Amino acid sequence: MNQAIQFPDREWWDESAKAVCFPALVNGFQVLCAISGESLIRRYGNDRSALENFQQFRWDIEEEAEQAIKAEEEDDQGWVWLS
């Protein structure tokens, strides 16, 4: 299935989830995605904040999120969590 997936630049740090959250638009519908701060530190180090790591490596993270969306890997609440 060919899906049009876009990622607007509207990421935010969610303190309660300890994750960077970001929306994806899939054929006009919003899907919420997230990656934990712990995962960002594990991947990219702790020289920057989790949000700065996300912004620095946005393209790689969005590519991973796109693959997860295409594979329909949403949780029970409809979120796509990257690990």
N, C-alpha and C positions, 0 to 999 in steps of 0.2 A: 504494500500500500504506500503510495506517495503522499507524505504529509508535509505541509508547509509549516516549519517550526521556526519561530523567531524568539530572540531573547532581548527584551528591552533592558536598558541600563538602569535597573531599579533594584539593585541588591541591597540587603540590610542585614545587620547583625541582630539575631534574636537571642536575647540573654537567657530566656527560660529554656530554649532548646539548645543553647550553646552551639549555634550553627549560623552560617551565612545562608540566607534564604533568597531566592530569586525566582521571578516568574518566567514562564515560557508561554508563548501563544501558539497553540496548535490548531490550525484551521480556524482561527478566530476565537477559540476557547482558551481560557487561562488555566494553566497547570502550574502548581507551585512545586519548586524544587529546593533542595537543601543539601548542604554538605557540612559536616560537623567541624568545629574549630580544631578539634583533635586530629581529624583526618587531614586538614589543611597543614597543620604543623608537621605531622608525620611525613607528608609528601614534600613540603617546600621549606621546612625549617621554621624557627621561631624568631627570625630576625625582624619580621614584620607582624603586624596584627593579622588575625584571620581574615578580616575584611580586605586588608591590603594584599594578602596572599591571593585571595579570590580575584581581585582586580588585576593583579600582575599576571595571573595564569588563566584569565577568563576564557580564552579561546579553547584551551584544553578541557576545562571543566564543562563548558557549554557543549563541546563535542561529545563528552561522556554522557551528559544529560540527554542530548539528542538521541544517542543510541539507547539509553534506558527508556525514554519515552516511546521510541519506535518498538521496543520489546515489551511495551505495556507493563513496566515494572512499578506501577503505582502501589502505595500501601493502602490500607483500609480507609484512610481519610482522603485518598486521591493524591497524595504527595509522592514525588520521586526523590528518594534519598540516595545520595551517592556516598560510597564508603571509601 
